[in-house]
Amino acid sequence: MANEKKAFVLRVSAEMLKELERWAQEEFRSTNGQIEFLLSDALKKRRKSSGKVLPPNQPE
């Protein structure tokens, strides 16, 4: 499956986690959803700046 999600452990400081939780709440997302959104956004920006193009079957 192309959309299969993989679980992994992410360690962050308690302070960073609290800030991410507040941010997620402000945007009506789960904390996990907020982190996924931020990572996706960062990857899009990186691809755009490096000129890399995703294959058509890949989600943005």
Secondary structure, DSSP 8 states (H G I E B T S, - for coil): -TT----------HHHHHHHHHHHHHTT--HHHHHHHHHHHHHHHHHHHHT----TTS--
